[in-house]
Amino acid sequence: YNAEQVLSWEPVALSNSTRPVVYRVQFKYTDSEWFMTDIMSIGVNCTQITATECDFTAASPSAGFPMDFNVT
């Protein structure tokens, strides 16, 4: 089994701001609460990032359990 699992999204621009946009990615399994994507919860740090992608390949989420994602 060799597959990349990369979540990506379109960048947003804030009007009247020169600071970079900082994103936070959350995940959840069906019928669960939202969890932060940090090293402690899933092994991937996608909290307070400026990139518009998050690579979950190394995290190897629970097989057979699809995840939902939320980017804010």
Secondary structure, 3 states (H helix, E strand, C coil): CCCCCEEECCCCCCCCCCCCCCEEEEEEECCCCCEECCCCCCCCCCEEECCCEEECHHHCCCCCCCEEEEEC
